[in-house]
């Protein structure tokens, strides 16, 4: 496994729409998935999309038992999601603070669907269908946005709730450093 370089906001590769994965259960795909999890864990992230490491594919990984960057978030099962399709369950939206490994040091309040159904495939080509809510739903929406070339600041409605993590959440930065 290899920790890959995470692209940062401003890199035009983060703004492209990723094409679907067409070949499953290949050594290359398994290596990519392992590298993505290794990279996500090394960066203390809760999710990572292939475009964030410069790979133009509809592939995201996410999940954690606990996370220093989101200490109050409930666990989310580790998941590989390829060629995802998201369907909101209802119209309810929730505001929640998000950060991004491609935008280090900043956080903002982003509206997301409170509940959603997502479908896709794992790296073996097995169909996945899950209903998610709360932080789990937020993580999936955030990561899938990367596949569409969307970074979370473009979804922020109130820029009074966007800024540097150490200013907005000084206690969080202290916890994350330990």
Secondary structure, 3 states (H helix, E strand, C coil): CCCCCCCCCCCHHHHCCCCCCCCCCCHHHHHHHHHHHHHHHHCCCCEEEHHHHCCCCCEEEEEECCCHHHCCCCCEEEEEEEEEEEEECCCCEEEEEECCCCCCCEEEEEEEECEEEEEEECCCCCEEEEEEEHHHHHHHHHHHHHHCCCCHHHHECCHHHEEEHHHHCHHHHHHHHC
